[in-house]
Amino acid sequence: MPLQPGLAAHVDLDVQDGDTAIALRTGDVPVLATPRLIALCEEAAVQAVDGHIPDGHTTVAMRVQLDHLAPTGIGCRVSAEARLDKIEGRRVTFSVSASDARGLVAAGKVTRVVVDVEKFMEKSG
């Protein structure tokens, strides 16, 4: 099945010590770090198109625009969702959001690019 708008996926994370701003050295509070939250949203985007990309191809990150709206503490579960909104050539853009038991934690857009893995790796030096 080819790429098409509407493809979606969600992933869950139970926040652990290693997911915090302290652990990732991006802050000094024991809450879910923004980079870890971005990674979770990207994971959902990757899963949304899993099985819809030609063999030998994958998607790689190009742009992330995310508003981190509320803290999520250690031991809490956060769920990230991604929905494919737009396909422009090799670029695929997703709406992403993340929520915990208290509500919306983050919202934004993730843009990834479909690449030939072999050619991409040749460029990695």
C-alpha positions as CSV (number, residue, x, y, z in Angstrom):
1,M,0.0,0.0,0.0
2,P,1.5,3.4,-1.0
3,L,1.9,6.5,1.2
4,Q,-1.4,8.3,1.6
5,P,-2.6,11.1,3.9
6,G,-4.4,9.8,6.9
7,L,-1.9,7.1,7.9
8,A,-1.5,7.2,11.6
9,A,0.1,5.6,14.6
10,H,0.6,6.1,18.3
11,V,3.2,5.0,20.8
12,D,3.3,5.1,24.6
13,L,6.1,5.8,27.0
14,D,6.2,5.3,30.7
15,V,8.5,8.1,31.8
16,Q,11.7,6.8,33.6
17,D,14.7,8.5,35.1
18,G,16.5,8.2,31.8
19,D,13.8,10.2,30.0
20,T,14.1,13.3,32.1
21,A,15.6,16.7,31.4
22,I,18.2,16.0,34.1
23,A,19.3,12.7,32.4
24,L,19.4,14.3,28.9
25,R,21.2,17.4,30.4
26,T,18.6,19.8,29.0
27,G,17.3,21.1,32.3
28,D,17.4,20.5,36.0
29,V,14.0,19.1,36.7
30,P,12.9,15.5,36.8
31,V,10.3,15.6,34.1
32,L,10.0,14.3,30.6
33,A,12.7,16.1,28.5
34,T,11.7,17.9,25.3
35,P,14.2,16.0,23.2
36,R,12.8,12.7,24.5
37,L,9.3,13.9,23.7
38,I,10.4,14.8,20.2
39,A,11.9,11.4,19.7
40,L,8.6,9.8,20.8
41,C,6.6,11.9,18.3
42,E,9.1,10.9,15.5
43,E,8.7,7.3,16.5
44,A,5.0,7.6,16.0
45,A,5.6,9.2,12.6
46,V,8.0,6.3,11.6
47,Q,5.4,3.8,12.7
48,A,2.6,5.5,10.8
49,V,4.4,4.9,7.4
50,D,5.9,1.5,8.3
51,G,5.1,-0.9,5.5
52,H,4.2,2.0,3.1
53,I,7.7,2.9,2.0
54,P,9.3,0.9,-0.8
55,D,11.9,-1.7,0.0
56,G,15.4,-0.2,0.4
57,H,13.9,3.1,1.5
58,T,13.2,4.8,4.8
59,T,12.3,8.2,6.1
60,V,14.7,10.6,7.9
61,A,14.0,13.6,10.0
62,M,14.1,17.0,8.3
63,R,12.1,19.4,10.5
64,V,10.4,19.3,13.9
65,Q,8.1,22.1,15.1
66,L,6.8,21.2,18.5
67,D,5.2,23.1,21.4
68,H,5.9,21.4,24.7
69,L,3.0,22.6,26.7
70,A,3.0,20.7,30.0
71,P,5.3,18.7,32.2
72,T,5.1,14.9,32.6
73,G,6.6,13.4,35.7
74,I,8.5,10.1,36.3
75,G,6.2,7.1,36.4
76,C,3.5,8.8,34.2
77,R,2.5,7.4,30.8
78,V,2.6,9.7,27.8
79,S,1.1,8.8,24.4
80,A,2.3,10.3,21.2
81,E,0.2,10.3,18.0
82,A,1.3,11.1,14.4
83,R,-1.0,11.5,11.4
84,L,0.3,11.9,7.9
85,D,-1.2,15.2,6.5
86,K,0.7,16.0,3.4
87,I,3.0,14.4,0.8
88,E,5.1,16.7,-1.3
89,G,7.5,14.7,-3.5
90,R,9.7,12.9,-1.0
91,R,8.7,15.1,1.9
92,V,6.0,13.7,4.3
93,T,4.5,16.0,6.9
94,F,2.7,14.8,10.0
95,S,0.6,16.4,12.7
96,V,1.8,15.2,16.0
97,S,0.5,15.4,19.6
98,A,1.3,13.9,22.9
99,S,-1.0,13.5,26.0
100,D,-0.8,12.1,29.4
101,A,-3.5,11.4,32.0
102,R,-3.9,15.1,32.6
103,G,-4.3,16.1,29.0
104,L,-2.4,17.6,26.1
105,V,1.4,17.7,26.7
106,A,2.6,18.7,23.2
107,A,1.5,19.5,19.7
108,G,3.2,20.3,16.4
109,K,4.4,19.1,13.0
110,V,7.1,16.6,12.0
111,T,8.5,16.6,8.4
112,R,10.5,13.6,7.2
113,V,12.0,12.8,3.8
114,V,11.8,9.4,2.0
115,V,15.4,8.4,1.1
116,D,17.1,5.4,-0.6
117,V,19.0,3.9,2.4
118,E,22.1,2.9,0.4
119,K,22.5,6.4,-1.3
120,F,21.8,8.1,2.0
121,M,24.4,6.1,3.8
122,E,27.0,6.9,1.1
123,K,26.5,10.6,2.0
124,S,27.1,10.0,5.8
125,G,30.9,9.9,5.4
